Amino acid sequence: KWGTKYRHAIQSWENNWDNLTSYFDFPLEIRKIMYTTNTIENLNRGIRKYTKTKVQFTDDTAAQKAVYLAIMNIEKKWSMTLHNWGFILHQFLTIFENRCRL
């Protein structure tokens, strides 16, 4: 039914099915963190808000510094912890023992 209209999307899903379904190997709590985009969207909105007042940057370094400063200001407002963070952290430490350390 959708094959003609969304051919490229369906082909992409079929070609990458193993990668897409590896998401389900993780526990539910970690999957919730992975698919939640609100944090990323809020960060992007904050960066845009901070940089849109600038008409032009002198060079790439000036733009990078502006984004860095925006992130530092946005980060100050981050105070909410994740629900069940202790349990989630334990799962991260178990699953990614070689890459995740306290």
Protein Blocks (a to p, Z undefined) as FASTA:
>chain_A
ZZmmmmmmmmmmmmmmmmmmmmmmpcfklmmmmmpmklmmmmmmmmmmmmmmpmbdfblm
lmmmmmmmmmmmmmmmmmbdcehklmmmmmmmmmmmmlmcZZ
